[in-house]
Amino acid sequence: MAKRIPGIAFDPHFELNFSKPMEGLSPEKVMDYSDRHEAFYIGKDIGITFTELNVDELGHLLLYVGSLSEPMRGALDALYEKGDSLAHLKQKISDLKEAFEEMEKPAKDREDLNARIVLLYEKNKKKVSGAQTLQALSWRIDALENTDIFNGDVSKAEQAIKKGKLAIIRGDLRKLQMISSYVLNKFYKKRRNYQDAREKGLELTEFFPMFFVIVDEAHNFAPKHDANPTKTILKTIAQEARKYGVFEIFCTQKPNALDDTILAQLNTKIIYRLNTASDMEMVQKETNLTEQEVQTLPDLPSGYCFVSSPTLPKTFAVRFRTTFTESPHVVDPF
């Protein structure tokens, strides 16, 4: 923020607030960051544009509200077309459910269906297992809609980044996991397209600046063993995005739970107190800390850490004196 390099930060703890200078900081170190960051709340200031989702992205979002059986996934594949609005998809599911319910009745008891519903039924009767599957899928789509992640779009966050600000996205961890892959894919694609056009001398697309991606609780977004769309885009950025001016900062208390490929791409590592043997083993393998330095990790006081980087001739022990601004969570709960 001091250099007005833009970024996007995922803030599950609502603590990335840089408006209040640290009490007692000398005047020459006080900087006003209030116009250099903006916070956006999922479901209020920022959300996913439903019509931009493909079927795999929608299927993954539905997993956050309930498991999808094979018949449900088959019904979704059959009915959802990219560009559908949420209302249109829900209507198709409702219409097809009505058609299945009528066709399950004896012929003499069936009511006439309109031509549109009959056409939908004929097109999908061999792809969808029946009314119960459609009902279960409908419940999950309603539950997904109720999370409010489709309220709003990313335009305000995009404008903040273009102004050189840090765009902070706030929400509970589950909603951040749901929205992060969509946001990162969208912004990375804009930056990459702009940079490619500039380097090839083509007509420039809309300007999009270089930016940092800052992920707190990173092991929840890019876990070592589980696959998800957010992990995929974070790995892509880690492996190929430096040339496009997109960089990543990961914060985690469980470094050994972070994806190995991403971990290997991180150049500079700042290591604070660690107690778990597996985390300490990972640090010893991935950094140039000596065995003696690794043994001190469980006893590091608050603010003390080691800095390991290929650009440094050795590992440095560092003590951070204070932050420039005060966390909103500094009040002792006891």
Salt bridges, closest charged atoms under 4 A:
ASP11 OD2 - ARG170 NE 3.09
ASP35 OD2 - ARG4 NH2 3.45
ASP35 OD1 - ARG36 NE 3.92
GLU38 OE2 - LYS165 NZ 2.95
GLU52 OE1 - LYS186 NZ 3.02
ASP56 OD1 - ARG73 NH2 2.81
ASP77 OD1 - ARG73 NE 3.07
GLU81 OE2 - LYS92 NZ 3.57
ASP84 OD1 - HIS88 ND1 3.18
ASP84 OD2 - LYS92 NZ 2.80
ASP95 OD2 - ARG116 NH1 2.35
GLU101 OE2 - LYS97 NZ 2.84
GLU102 OE2 - LYS105 NZ 2.95
ASP109 OD1 - LYS108 NZ 3.41
GLU122 OE1 - LYS125 NZ 3.04
ASP142 OD1 - LYS90 NZ 3.29
GLU145 OE1 - LYS90 NZ 2.74
GLU158 OE2 - LYS162 NZ 3.08
GLU158 OE2 - LYS190 NZ 3.43
GLU206 OE2 - LYS162 NZ 2.41
GLU217 OE2 - HIS13 NE2 2.66
GLU217 OE1 - HIS219 NE2 3.83
ASP259 OD1 - LYS231 NZ 3.28
ASP260 OD1 - LYS224 NZ 3.68
GLU326 OE2 - LYS20 NZ 3.30
